Each structure stands twice: as structure tokens, then as C-alpha cells.
Amino acid sequence: MSSYLEKIFGLEEKVAVVVGGTGELCSHMATGLAGAGAEVVLVGRDAEKAQKRLAKIEEIGGRVYFQPVNVGSKEALEDLLKAVLERSGKVDILINGAGINSTTPFVDISENELEKLIQINFKSVFRACQVFGRYLVERGEGGSIINIGSMAGLLPLSRVFTYSATKAAVHNLTKNLAREWAPFNVRVNTLVPGFFPAEQNRKVLTPDRVTSILVHTPMNRFGDADELVGATLLLACDRAGSFITGQELVVDGGYSSMTI
């Protein structure tokens, strides 16, 4: 990387916490952060899966470690922040990427299923923003929070009613926090992937649905997880994204621009 690009996109001496970092998309984003120089903390529940992600980051010379956390508890997130501060000394970047999907028809969605998706897709983001946002604001040195949204949070998509509702809530929360914390130089943005083959949507991608998606995508293909790295670095870096907050950065191959 040239000295100019290092100045704009480099993350040396930064610490990034990636909630959902053992998942398909966020692990690639975490690798990008590590490649730019950040120390990365992968947060998840599956230690075995985490080892594979850790190995990939270590292969490129990245600094990374794993913190097993159940994001369903505010106390667990407070313990996470404390553990990271003890080991790394600070936090500069937070990515909230935990999420699950559901294809249950709307009239058949149970209270238990509804509550589960709200807990993981929205409340975990809400809690993490509370815990880490308070720290970033009180620290007084700014920071970047990147919440992972969804095309379903922007446009109505069939078959994923509860997922769509919870992601829309994340989009709205992000804008409100961006407004609230801008005076403290804490930037809050939503990174919005289009259609990427990921764990939470594989069961939704039936052959007919794949055809419908590709017909509606000008680039006529699904995204590759590595294609989220550039957008991640833009939003994470103080210099590159210093005046970007409250935005929904869409990476979708043109899907949201397509009508007929």
C-alpha cells in the first residue's frame, strides 16, 4: 500500500470489535480491517468456526483474537468491552453483524420466533451500541460504528417478514444515533449488502428465488464477500470517512436501482 493510501485507509493502532465476526460476511470484513493494520476482535459463539477465521487473518499477518460472547445480554457485552480494554487498551471501531433469518409465512409467525429475531437482529445491535457507544462518547476521541443492515431493511422483500422488520429497525436506529453522537465525532453508519450467499439466507435461496434476484440485479450475479471490504474500510477509517455518518452504504450490484 502506498504511503498516500496508508494515510487515507490505514488502520494502524486501531482496535476493531466485530460482532458476528465468525460469520461468512463479517469474517471477510474483519480480514480487511486486519489487512489495513487494525487489531481485530472476532466476537461469536462458535469457537470451532472462529479458529478457521482466525487462521485466515493470521495468514496475512493480521493481529486478531476471539472473544466468545452471547450478544443476547447487555451484561455480556459490558464484560466484552472490559475484556477488550484489558487486552487491547481501547476500542475504535465496532461492527454489529450478528443476524438470523426466517421464511415463516407472516400469519404463521409465532411469538417465540418473533422474539428470537428481535433479540438477535435488533436488540443485540441496540445493546452493543449502548455499551460501546457510551464508551466512545465518554472517551472523547471519536470512533466508528458500522451496523450491518439489509436490502430487506430498505425495500419490501417476500418471504422474510420478521427479518425485514428487524433490519428496518437497525437502519432507523443507526440514523438516530448518528444524529445524536455526531457532536462527539462518533460516526454511525449502516452497511447494506445486497444479495450475498451467506449462512442466514441460504435456505431462502431456492432456484426460483435466485432467478428472480438475478433478473432484478443489473450486474447479473451475487456479491462476493470480499466486495464488502472496500466499503467497510471507507466507513471505518477516520480520514477516509471522516464526514460520513447516518448513511446507508449500499453494495448490491445495482439491485436497488432496478425497476423494470
PyRosetta script that sets phi, psi and omega in degrees:
from pyrosetta import init, pose_from_sequence

init()
pose = pose_from_sequence("MSSYLEKIFGLEEKVAVVVGGTGELCSHMATGLAGAGAEVVLVGRDAEKAQKRLAKIEEIGGRVYFQPVNVGSKEALEDLLKAVLERSGKVDILINGAGINSTTPFVDISENELEKLIQINFKSVFRACQVFGRYLVERGEGGSIINIGSMAGLLPLSRVFTYSATKAAVHNLTKNLAREWAPFNVRVNTLVPGFFPAEQNRKVLTPDRVTSILVHTPMNRFGDADELVGATLLLACDRAGSFITGQELVVDGGYSSMTI")
pose.set_psi(1, 131.7)
pose.set_omega(1, 179.5)
pose.set_phi(2, -67.0)
pose.set_psi(2, 160.3)
pose.set_omega(2, -179.5)
pose.set_phi(3, -61.4)
pose.set_psi(3, -32.8)
pose.set_omega(3, 178.7)
pose.set_phi(4, -65.3)
pose.set_psi(4, -47.8)
pose.set_omega(4, -179.6)
pose.set_phi(5, -67.3)
pose.set_psi(5, -34.6)
pose.set_omega(5, 176.4)
pose.set_phi(6, -62.2)
pose.set_psi(6, -38.6)
pose.set_omega(6, 179.4)
pose.set_phi(7, -65.8)
pose.set_psi(7, -38.9)
pose.set_omega(7, -176.9)
pose.set_phi(8, -82.2)
pose.set_psi(8, -44.8)
pose.set_omega(8, -172.1)
pose.set_phi(9, -113.9)
pose.set_psi(9, -0.8)
pose.set_omega(9, -179.0)
pose.set_phi(10, -70.1)
pose.set_psi(10, 146.4)
pose.set_omega(10, -178.7)
pose.set_phi(11, -124.7)
pose.set_psi(11, 26.8)
pose.set_omega(11, 176.9)
pose.set_phi(12, -56.9)
pose.set_psi(12, 138.7)
pose.set_omega(12, 178.8)
pose.set_phi(13, 69.9)
pose.set_psi(13, 9.9)
pose.set_omega(13, 174.8)
pose.set_phi(14, -97.6)
pose.set_psi(14, 151.7)
pose.set_omega(14, 176.7)
pose.set_phi(15, -120.4)
pose.set_psi(15, 125.7)
pose.set_omega(15, -177.5)
pose.set_phi(16, -118.3)
pose.set_psi(16, 126.8)
pose.set_omega(16, 175.8)
pose.set_phi(17, -102.3)
pose.set_psi(17, 123.0)
pose.set_omega(17, -175.7)
pose.set_phi(18, -116.1)
pose.set_psi(18, 98.7)
pose.set_omega(18, 177.7)
pose.set_phi(19, -77.3)
pose.set_psi(19, 127.3)
pose.set_omega(19, -171.9)
pose.set_phi(20, 86.0)
pose.set_psi(20, 17.2)
pose.set_omega(20, -174.5)
pose.set_phi(21, -69.3)
pose.set_psi(21, -10.0)
pose.set_omega(21, 176.4)
pose.set_phi(22, -90.8)
pose.set_psi(22, -3.2)
pose.set_omega(22, 179.3)
pose.set_phi(23, -80.8)
pose.set_psi(23, 171.2)
pose.set_omega(23, -174.2)
pose.set_phi(24, -60.9)
pose.set_psi(24, -52.5)
pose.set_omega(24, -174.9)
pose.set_phi(25, -75.6)
pose.set_psi(25, -48.5)
pose.set_omega(25, -175.6)
pose.set_phi(26, -67.3)
pose.set_psi(26, -27.3)
pose.set_omega(26, 177.8)
pose.set_phi(27, -67.1)
pose.set_psi(27, -35.7)
pose.set_omega(27, 176.6)
pose.set_phi(28, -69.7)
pose.set_psi(28, -39.3)
pose.set_omega(28, 176.4)
pose.set_phi(29, -62.8)
pose.set_psi(29, -41.5)
pose.set_omega(29, 178.7)
pose.set_phi(30, -63.1)
pose.set_psi(30, -39.5)
pose.set_omega(30, 177.9)
pose.set_phi(31, -62.4)
pose.set_psi(31, -40.4)
pose.set_omega(31, 177.1)
pose.set_phi(32, -63.0)
pose.set_psi(32, -41.5)
pose.set_omega(32, 178.1)
pose.set_phi(33, -63.2)
pose.set_psi(33, -43.2)
pose.set_omega(33, 179.0)
pose.set_phi(34, -65.3)
pose.set_psi(34, -39.5)
pose.set_omega(34, 179.0)
pose.set_phi(35, -63.7)
pose.set_psi(35, -27.1)
pose.set_omega(35, 178.1)
pose.set_phi(36, -86.5)
pose.set_psi(36, 0.4)
pose.set_omega(36, 173.5)
pose.set_phi(37, 111.8)
pose.set_psi(37, -6.7)
pose.set_omega(37, -178.1)
pose.set_phi(38, -75.1)
pose.set_psi(38, 150.4)
pose.set_omega(38, 165.9)
pose.set_phi(39, -83.6)
pose.set_psi(39, 127.3)
pose.set_omega(39, -171.5)
pose.set_phi(40, -113.1)
pose.set_psi(40, 135.5)
pose.set_omega(40, 175.4)
pose.set_phi(41, -111.6)
pose.set_psi(41, 112.7)
pose.set_omega(41, 176.4)
pose.set_phi(42, -84.5)
pose.set_psi(42, 126.1)
pose.set_omega(42, -178.7)
pose.set_phi(43, -115.6)
pose.set_psi(43, 127.2)
pose.set_omega(43, 179.6)
pose.set_phi(44, -170.9)
pose.set_psi(44, -170.1)
pose.set_omega(44, -178.2)
pose.set_phi(45, -112.2)
pose.set_psi(45, -19.3)
pose.set_omega(45, -172.9)
pose.set_phi(46, -102.9)
pose.set_psi(46, 101.6)
pose.set_omega(46, -177.4)
pose.set_phi(47, -65.8)
pose.set_psi(47, -35.1)
pose.set_omega(47, 179.9)
pose.set_phi(48, -65.8)
pose.set_psi(48, -44.7)
pose.set_omega(48, 177.4)
pose.set_phi(49, -63.9)
pose.set_psi(49, -37.9)
pose.set_omega(49, -178.9)
pose.set_phi(50, -61.0)
pose.set_psi(50, -36.7)
pose.set_omega(50, -177.8)
pose.set_phi(51, -60.0)
pose.set_psi(51, -37.6)
pose.set_omega(51, 178.8)
pose.set_phi(52, -66.2)
pose.set_psi(52, -40.8)
pose.set_omega(52, 179.7)
pose.set_phi(53, -68.6)
pose.set_psi(53, -40.8)
pose.set_omega(53, 179.3)
pose.set_phi(54, -61.4)
pose.set_psi(54, -42.2)
pose.set_omega(54, -177.9)
pose.set_phi(55, -62.2)
pose.set_psi(55, -39.4)
pose.set_omega(55, -179.4)
pose.set_phi(56, -65.6)
pose.set_psi(56, -39.7)
pose.set_omega(56, 179.7)
pose.set_phi(57, -71.0)
pose.set_psi(57, -39.2)
pose.set_omega(57, 179.2)
pose.set_phi(58, -66.1)
pose.set_psi(58, -29.4)
pose.set_omega(58, 178.2)
pose.set_phi(59, -60.7)
pose.set_psi(59, -32.0)
pose.set_omega(59, -179.5)
pose.set_phi(60, -93.8)
pose.set_psi(60, 9.3)
pose.set_omega(60, 178.2)
pose.set_phi(61, 82.8)
pose.set_psi(61, 16.8)
pose.set_omega(61, -178.6)
pose.set_phi(62, -78.3)
pose.set_psi(62, 155.4)
pose.set_omega(62, 176.0)
pose.set_phi(63, -97.5)
pose.set_psi(63, 122.9)
pose.set_omega(63, -172.6)
pose.set_phi(64, -156.8)
pose.set_psi(64, 149.1)
pose.set_omega(64, 169.1)
pose.set_phi(65, -150.5)
pose.set_psi(65, 165.9)
pose.set_omega(65, -174.2)
pose.set_phi(66, -109.9)
pose.set_psi(66, 137.2)
pose.set_omega(66, 173.9)
pose.set_phi(67, -124.7)
pose.set_psi(67, 110.6)
pose.set_omega(67, 177.6)
pose.set_phi(68, -74.6)
pose.set_psi(68, 122.2)
pose.set_omega(68, -175.9)
pose.set_phi(69, -145.3)
pose.set_psi(69, 139.5)
pose.set_omega(69, 169.6)
pose.set_phi(70, -93.4)
pose.set_psi(70, 108.2)
pose.set_omega(70, -173.1)
pose.set_phi(71, -74.7)
pose.set_psi(71, 3.3)
pose.set_omega(71, 178.9)
pose.set_phi(72, -78.9)
pose.set_psi(72, 3.1)
pose.set_omega(72, -176.8)
pose.set_phi(73, -131.9)
pose.set_psi(73, 130.5)
pose.set_omega(73, 176.5)
pose.set_phi(74, -65.3)
pose.set_psi(74, -36.9)
pose.set_omega(74, 179.1)
pose.set_phi(75, -62.0)
pose.set_psi(75, -38.3)
pose.set_omega(75, 178.9)
pose.set_phi(76, -65.7)
pose.set_psi(76, -37.0)
pose.set_omega(76, 178.4)
pose.set_phi(77, -70.4)
pose.set_psi(77, -35.9)
pose.set_omega(77, 175.4)
pose.set_phi(78, -64.8)
pose.set_psi(78, -38.9)
pose.set_omega(78, 176.7)
pose.set_phi(79, -66.3)
pose.set_psi(79, -36.4)
pose.set_omega(79, 177.5)
pose.set_phi(80, -61.7)
pose.set_psi(80, -48.9)
pose.set_omega(80, 179.1)
pose.set_phi(81, -58.7)
pose.set_psi(81, -44.2)
pose.set_omega(81, 179.9)
pose.set_phi(82, -61.0)
pose.set_psi(82, -43.3)
pose.set_omega(82, -178.8)
pose.set_phi(83, -64.6)
pose.set_psi(83, -41.3)
pose.set_omega(83, 180.0)
pose.set_phi(84, -67.2)
pose.set_psi(84, -41.0)
pose.set_omega(84, 179.2)
pose.set_phi(85, -64.1)
pose.set_psi(85, -37.7)
pose.set_omega(85, 179.0)
pose.set_phi(86, -67.3)
pose.set_psi(86, -37.5)
pose.set_omega(86, -176.4)
pose.set_phi(87, -88.3)
pose.set_psi(87, -41.9)
pose.set_omega(87, -172.2)
pose.set_phi(88, -107.1)
pose.set_psi(88, -16.3)
pose.set_omega(88, 176.2)
pose.set_phi(89, 91.2)
pose.set_psi(89, -19.7)
pose.set_omega(89, -177.9)
pose.set_phi(90, -170.2)
pose.set_psi(90, 173.5)
pose.set_omega(90, 170.8)
pose.set_phi(91, -135.6)
pose.set_psi(91, 133.2)
pose.set_omega(91, 179.0)
pose.set_phi(92, -115.7)
pose.set_psi(92, -29.0)
pose.set_omega(92, -172.9)
pose.set_phi(93, -134.3)
pose.set_psi(93, 134.9)
pose.set_omega(93, 174.3)
pose.set_phi(94, -125.4)
pose.set_psi(94, 128.6)
pose.set_omega(94, 172.2)
pose.set_phi(95, -114.7)
pose.set_psi(95, 125.2)
pose.set_omega(95, 177.9)
pose.set_phi(96, -104.2)
pose.set_psi(96, 102.7)
pose.set_omega(96, -174.4)
pose.set_phi(97, -127.0)
pose.set_psi(97, 10.5)
pose.set_omega(97, 177.7)
pose.set_phi(98, -68.9)
pose.set_psi(98, 140.6)
pose.set_omega(98, 179.2)
pose.set_phi(99, -173.5)
pose.set_psi(99, 151.1)
pose.set_omega(99, 174.1)
pose.set_phi(100, -135.3)
pose.set_psi(100, 161.7)
pose.set_omega(100, -177.3)
pose.set_phi(101, -122.3)
pose.set_psi(101, 171.3)
pose.set_omega(101, 177.7)
pose.set_phi(102, -156.7)
pose.set_psi(102, 142.4)
pose.set_omega(102, 179.2)
pose.set_phi(103, -113.9)
pose.set_psi(103, 15.5)
pose.set_omega(103, -178.6)
pose.set_phi(104, -62.7)
pose.set_psi(104, 132.0)
pose.set_omega(104, 176.4)
pose.set_phi(105, -55.5)
pose.set_psi(105, 145.7)
pose.set_omega(105, -170.8)
pose.set_phi(106, -53.0)
pose.set_psi(106, -48.0)
pose.set_omega(106, -175.3)
pose.set_phi(107, -71.0)
pose.set_psi(107, -10.0)
pose.set_omega(107, -178.5)
pose.set_phi(108, -104.9)
pose.set_psi(108, 1.5)
pose.set_omega(108, -178.7)
pose.set_phi(109, -69.4)
pose.set_psi(109, 122.8)
pose.set_omega(109, -178.4)
pose.set_phi(110, -84.0)
pose.set_psi(110, 164.1)
pose.set_omega(110, 177.1)
pose.set_phi(111, -61.6)
pose.set_psi(111, -38.2)
pose.set_omega(111, -179.2)
pose.set_phi(112, -65.0)
pose.set_psi(112, -43.4)
pose.set_omega(112, 180.0)
pose.set_phi(113, -66.3)
pose.set_psi(113, -43.0)
pose.set_omega(113, 178.5)
pose.set_phi(114, -58.6)
pose.set_psi(114, -47.8)
pose.set_omega(114, -178.1)
pose.set_phi(115, -64.7)
pose.set_psi(115, -37.2)
pose.set_omega(115, 180.0)
pose.set_phi(116, -63.0)
pose.set_psi(116, -44.9)
pose.set_omega(116, -179.9)
pose.set_phi(117, -69.8)
pose.set_psi(117, -36.7)
pose.set_omega(117, 176.7)
pose.set_phi(118, -64.0)
pose.set_psi(118, -42.1)
pose.set_omega(118, -179.1)
pose.set_phi(119, -61.2)
pose.set_psi(119, -48.4)
pose.set_omega(119, -173.7)
pose.set_phi(120, -82.0)
pose.set_psi(120, -46.4)
pose.set_omega(120, -172.7)
pose.set_phi(121, -79.6)
pose.set_psi(121, -32.4)
pose.set_omega(121, -177.4)
pose.set_phi(122, -113.3)
pose.set_psi(122, -53.9)
pose.set_omega(122, -173.8)
pose.set_phi(123, -64.1)
pose.set_psi(123, -33.6)
pose.set_omega(123, 178.2)
pose.set_phi(124, -64.4)
pose.set_psi(124, -37.2)
pose.set_omega(124, 177.0)
pose.set_phi(125, -68.7)
pose.set_psi(125, -45.1)
pose.set_omega(125, 178.6)
pose.set_phi(126, -55.4)
pose.set_psi(126, -49.6)
pose.set_omega(126, -177.2)
pose.set_phi(127, -66.0)
pose.set_psi(127, -44.7)
pose.set_omega(127, -179.0)
pose.set_phi(128, -62.6)
pose.set_psi(128, -39.0)
pose.set_omega(128, 176.8)
pose.set_phi(129, -64.9)
pose.set_psi(129, -37.8)
pose.set_omega(129, 176.5)
pose.set_phi(130, -61.1)
pose.set_psi(130, -51.4)
pose.set_omega(130, -173.2)
pose.set_phi(131, -68.8)
pose.set_psi(131, -52.9)
pose.set_omega(131, -176.1)
pose.set_phi(132, -78.6)
pose.set_psi(132, -32.1)
pose.set_omega(132, 177.4)
pose.set_phi(133, -63.5)
pose.set_psi(133, -43.8)
pose.set_omega(133, 176.9)
pose.set_phi(134, -57.9)
pose.set_psi(134, -44.8)
pose.set_omega(134, 179.5)
pose.set_phi(135, -60.7)
pose.set_psi(135, -47.3)
pose.set_omega(135, -177.2)
pose.set_phi(136, -64.8)
pose.set_psi(136, -40.8)
pose.set_omega(136, 179.4)
pose.set_phi(137, -65.7)
pose.set_psi(137, -47.6)
pose.set_omega(137, -176.7)
pose.set_phi(138, -69.9)
pose.set_psi(138, -29.5)
pose.set_omega(138, 178.5)
pose.set_phi(139, -64.2)
pose.set_psi(139, -36.2)
pose.set_omega(139, 175.8)
pose.set_phi(140, 80.1)
pose.set_psi(140, 16.8)
pose.set_omega(140, -179.3)
pose.set_phi(141, -117.0)
pose.set_psi(141, 11.5)
pose.set_omega(141, -179.4)
pose.set_phi(142, 77.2)
pose.set_psi(142, -171.5)
pose.set_omega(142, -179.1)
pose.set_phi(143, 159.9)
pose.set_psi(143, 175.6)
pose.set_omega(143, -178.5)
pose.set_phi(144, -132.6)
pose.set_psi(144, 128.2)
pose.set_omega(144, 172.9)
pose.set_phi(145, -113.7)
pose.set_psi(145, 126.5)
pose.set_omega(145, 179.0)
pose.set_phi(146, -118.4)
pose.set_psi(146, 111.2)
pose.set_omega(146, 176.5)
pose.set_phi(147, -95.1)
pose.set_psi(147, 134.1)
pose.set_omega(147, -179.4)
pose.set_phi(148, -85.8)
pose.set_psi(148, 113.9)
pose.set_omega(148, 178.8)
pose.set_phi(149, -94.2)
pose.set_psi(149, -150.5)
pose.set_omega(149, -178.3)
pose.set_phi(150, -161.9)
pose.set_psi(150, 152.5)
pose.set_omega(150, 171.8)
pose.set_phi(151, -57.6)
pose.set_psi(151, -30.4)
pose.set_omega(151, 178.5)
pose.set_phi(152, -67.5)
pose.set_psi(152, -18.2)
pose.set_omega(152, 176.4)
pose.set_phi(153, -83.8)
pose.set_psi(153, -10.8)
pose.set_omega(153, -179.6)
pose.set_phi(154, -107.5)
pose.set_psi(154, -40.8)
pose.set_omega(154, -174.6)
pose.set_phi(155, -127.6)
pose.set_psi(155, 144.8)
pose.set_omega(155, 177.5)
pose.set_phi(156, -64.1)
pose.set_psi(156, 126.6)
pose.set_omega(156, 176.1)
pose.set_phi(157, -121.9)
pose.set_psi(157, 140.3)
pose.set_omega(157, -178.6)
pose.set_phi(158, -71.7)
pose.set_psi(158, 154.5)
pose.set_omega(158, 168.4)
pose.set_phi(159, 75.2)
pose.set_psi(159, -3.4)
pose.set_omega(159, -176.8)
pose.set_phi(160, -130.1)
pose.set_psi(160, 53.5)
pose.set_omega(160, -171.9)
pose.set_phi(161, -58.5)
pose.set_psi(161, -52.8)
pose.set_omega(161, -175.6)
pose.set_phi(162, -69.2)
pose.set_psi(162, -41.3)
pose.set_omega(162, 177.3)
pose.set_phi(163, -58.4)
pose.set_psi(163, -46.5)
pose.set_omega(163, -179.4)
pose.set_phi(164, -59.7)
pose.set_psi(164, -44.7)
pose.set_omega(164, -178.2)
pose.set_phi(165, -63.4)
pose.set_psi(165, -42.3)
pose.set_omega(165, -178.7)
pose.set_phi(166, -69.8)
pose.set_psi(166, -37.1)
pose.set_omega(166, 178.5)
pose.set_phi(167, -70.1)
pose.set_psi(167, -36.8)
pose.set_omega(167, 175.7)
pose.set_phi(168, -60.4)
pose.set_psi(168, -36.7)
pose.set_omega(168, 177.6)
pose.set_phi(169, -64.6)
pose.set_psi(169, -37.9)
pose.set_omega(169, 177.2)
pose.set_phi(170, -63.3)
pose.set_psi(170, -43.5)
pose.set_omega(170, 178.3)
pose.set_phi(171, -59.0)
pose.set_psi(171, -44.8)
pose.set_omega(171, -178.5)
pose.set_phi(172, -67.6)
pose.set_psi(172, -43.1)
pose.set_omega(172, 178.5)
pose.set_phi(173, -58.6)
pose.set_psi(173, -42.7)
pose.set_omega(173, -178.6)
pose.set_phi(174, -58.5)
pose.set_psi(174, -46.5)
pose.set_omega(174, -179.3)
pose.set_phi(175, -63.3)
pose.set_psi(175, -40.6)
pose.set_omega(175, 179.5)
pose.set_phi(176, -66.2)
pose.set_psi(176, -40.8)
pose.set_omega(176, 179.4)
pose.set_phi(177, -70.5)
pose.set_psi(177, -35.2)
pose.set_omega(177, 177.6)
pose.set_phi(178, -59.5)
pose.set_psi(178, -43.7)
pose.set_omega(178, 178.3)
pose.set_phi(179, -64.7)
pose.set_psi(179, -41.6)
pose.set_omega(179, -175.1)
pose.set_phi(180, -69.3)
pose.set_psi(180, -38.5)
pose.set_omega(180, -170.4)
pose.set_phi(181, -104.5)
pose.set_psi(181, -0.2)
pose.set_omega(181, 178.3)
pose.set_phi(182, -56.7)
pose.set_psi(182, -39.2)
pose.set_omega(182, 178.9)
pose.set_phi(183, -61.5)
pose.set_psi(183, -19.2)
pose.set_omega(183, -179.7)
pose.set_phi(184, -99.6)
pose.set_psi(184, 7.2)
pose.set_omega(184, -179.6)
pose.set_phi(185, 62.6)
pose.set_psi(185, 27.0)
pose.set_omega(185, 172.2)
pose.set_phi(186, -98.8)
pose.set_psi(186, 110.2)
pose.set_omega(186, -176.4)
pose.set_phi(187, -91.1)
pose.set_psi(187, 137.3)
pose.set_omega(187, -179.0)
pose.set_phi(188, -130.7)
pose.set_psi(188, 118.9)
pose.set_omega(188, -177.5)
pose.set_phi(189, -134.0)
pose.set_psi(189, 162.1)
pose.set_omega(189, 175.6)
pose.set_phi(190, -110.7)
pose.set_psi(190, 124.4)
pose.set_omega(190, 171.3)
pose.set_phi(191, -94.2)
pose.set_psi(191, 122.6)
pose.set_omega(191, -171.7)
pose.set_phi(192, -113.2)
pose.set_psi(192, 97.4)
pose.set_omega(192, 175.6)
pose.set_phi(193, -71.3)
pose.set_psi(193, 143.5)
pose.set_omega(193, 169.1)
pose.set_phi(194, -77.7)
pose.set_psi(194, -129.0)
pose.set_omega(194, -177.6)
pose.set_phi(195, -98.4)
pose.set_psi(195, 109.2)
pose.set_omega(195, 177.1)
pose.set_phi(196, -122.6)
pose.set_psi(196, 131.1)
pose.set_omega(196, 174.9)
pose.set_phi(197, -62.8)
pose.set_psi(197, 107.2)
pose.set_omega(197, -179.2)
pose.set_phi(198, -132.1)
pose.set_psi(198, 168.0)
pose.set_omega(198, -173.5)
pose.set_phi(199, -57.9)
pose.set_psi(199, -41.7)
pose.set_omega(199, -173.2)
pose.set_phi(200, -76.5)
pose.set_psi(200, -11.4)
pose.set_omega(200, -178.5)
pose.set_phi(201, -118.5)
pose.set_psi(201, 1.2)
pose.set_omega(201, -177.4)
pose.set_phi(202, -61.3)
pose.set_psi(202, -38.1)
pose.set_omega(202, -178.5)
pose.set_phi(203, -71.3)
pose.set_psi(203, -16.6)
pose.set_omega(203, 178.6)
pose.set_phi(204, -86.2)
pose.set_psi(204, -21.3)
pose.set_omega(204, -172.2)
pose.set_phi(205, -84.9)
pose.set_psi(205, 68.9)
pose.set_omega(205, 173.1)
pose.set_phi(206, -71.8)
pose.set_psi(206, 160.4)
pose.set_omega(206, -178.8)
pose.set_phi(207, -53.5)
pose.set_psi(207, -41.5)
pose.set_omega(207, -179.6)
pose.set_phi(208, -68.8)
pose.set_psi(208, -33.8)
pose.set_omega(208, 179.5)
pose.set_phi(209, -71.2)
pose.set_psi(209, -38.9)
pose.set_omega(209, 176.8)
pose.set_phi(210, -59.0)
pose.set_psi(210, -44.4)
pose.set_omega(210, 178.8)
pose.set_phi(211, -60.6)
pose.set_psi(211, -44.6)
pose.set_omega(211, -179.8)
pose.set_phi(212, -61.9)
pose.set_psi(212, -40.6)
pose.set_omega(212, -179.5)
pose.set_phi(213, -65.8)
pose.set_psi(213, -46.5)
pose.set_omega(213, -176.6)
pose.set_phi(214, -67.3)
pose.set_psi(214, -35.5)
pose.set_omega(214, 176.9)
pose.set_phi(215, -63.4)
pose.set_psi(215, -28.4)
pose.set_omega(215, -177.2)
pose.set_phi(216, -95.2)
pose.set_psi(216, 3.5)
pose.set_omega(216, -177.7)
pose.set_phi(217, -114.7)
pose.set_psi(217, 110.2)
pose.set_omega(217, -177.0)
pose.set_phi(218, -53.3)
pose.set_psi(218, -33.6)
pose.set_omega(218, 179.8)
pose.set_phi(219, -79.4)
pose.set_psi(219, -6.8)
pose.set_omega(219, 171.7)
pose.set_phi(220, 57.8)
pose.set_psi(220, 38.6)
pose.set_omega(220, 175.8)
pose.set_phi(221, -162.2)
pose.set_psi(221, 167.1)
pose.set_omega(221, 172.4)
pose.set_phi(222, -82.7)
pose.set_psi(222, 160.5)
pose.set_omega(222, 176.4)
pose.set_phi(223, -78.2)
pose.set_psi(223, 156.4)
pose.set_omega(223, 172.6)
pose.set_phi(224, -102.9)
pose.set_psi(224, 139.7)
pose.set_omega(224, -174.2)
pose.set_phi(225, -55.3)
pose.set_psi(225, -32.9)
pose.set_omega(225, 178.9)
pose.set_phi(226, -63.9)
pose.set_psi(226, -20.2)
pose.set_omega(226, -178.7)
pose.set_phi(227, -76.4)
pose.set_psi(227, -1.1)
pose.set_omega(227, 173.9)
pose.set_phi(228, -92.5)
pose.set_psi(228, -11.5)
pose.set_omega(228, -173.8)
pose.set_phi(229, -65.0)
pose.set_psi(229, -45.8)
pose.set_omega(229, -178.1)
pose.set_phi(230, -59.5)
pose.set_psi(230, -43.7)
pose.set_omega(230, 178.8)
pose.set_phi(231, -65.3)
pose.set_psi(231, -36.9)
pose.set_omega(231, 178.5)
pose.set_phi(232, -62.7)
pose.set_psi(232, -46.4)
pose.set_omega(232, -179.3)
pose.set_phi(233, -64.8)
pose.set_psi(233, -39.0)
pose.set_omega(233, 178.6)
pose.set_phi(234, -58.6)
pose.set_psi(234, -45.6)
pose.set_omega(234, -177.7)
pose.set_phi(235, -76.7)
pose.set_psi(235, -27.2)
pose.set_omega(235, -175.9)
pose.set_phi(236, -82.8)
pose.set_psi(236, -34.5)
pose.set_omega(236, -171.8)
pose.set_phi(237, -77.0)
pose.set_psi(237, 133.0)
pose.set_omega(237, -179.6)
pose.set_phi(238, -59.7)
pose.set_psi(238, -43.1)
pose.set_omega(238, -175.4)
pose.set_phi(239, -78.6)
pose.set_psi(239, -47.7)
pose.set_omega(239, -176.8)
pose.set_phi(240, -65.4)
pose.set_psi(240, -39.5)
pose.set_omega(240, -175.4)
pose.set_phi(241, -112.2)
pose.set_psi(241, 24.7)
pose.set_omega(241, -170.7)
pose.set_phi(242, -60.0)
pose.set_psi(242, -25.3)
pose.set_omega(242, -177.8)
pose.set_phi(243, -114.2)
pose.set_psi(243, 19.6)
pose.set_omega(243, -179.2)
pose.set_phi(244, -109.5)
pose.set_psi(244, 112.4)
pose.set_omega(244, 174.8)
pose.set_phi(245, -152.1)
pose.set_psi(245, 150.3)
pose.set_omega(245, -179.7)
pose.set_phi(246, 73.9)
pose.set_psi(246, 17.6)
pose.set_omega(246, -174.6)
pose.set_phi(247, -102.9)
pose.set_psi(247, 156.3)
pose.set_omega(247, 173.0)
pose.set_phi(248, -110.5)
pose.set_psi(248, 98.3)
pose.set_omega(248, -178.1)
pose.set_phi(249, -86.5)
pose.set_psi(249, 108.9)
pose.set_omega(249, -172.7)
pose.set_phi(250, -93.8)
pose.set_psi(250, 129.7)
pose.set_omega(250, 176.8)
pose.set_phi(251, -124.8)
pose.set_psi(251, 90.6)
pose.set_omega(251, -167.2)
pose.set_phi(252, -140.8)
pose.set_psi(252, 12.7)
pose.set_omega(252, 178.3)
pose.set_phi(253, 64.3)
pose.set_psi(253, 18.7)
pose.set_omega(253, 178.1)
pose.set_phi(254, 94.1)
pose.set_psi(254, 3.5)
pose.set_omega(254, -176.5)
pose.set_phi(255, -55.0)
pose.set_psi(255, -46.2)
pose.set_omega(255, -174.8)
pose.set_phi(256, -74.3)
pose.set_psi(256, -9.5)
pose.set_omega(256, 178.0)
pose.set_phi(257, -95.6)
pose.set_psi(257, -3.6)
pose.set_omega(257, -173.2)
pose.set_phi(258, -95.5)
pose.set_psi(258, 130.5)
pose.set_omega(258, 171.4)
pose.set_phi(259, -115.1)
pose.set_psi(259, -78.1)
pose.set_omega(259, 176.7)
pose.set_phi(260, -127.5)
pose.dump_pdb("model.pdb")
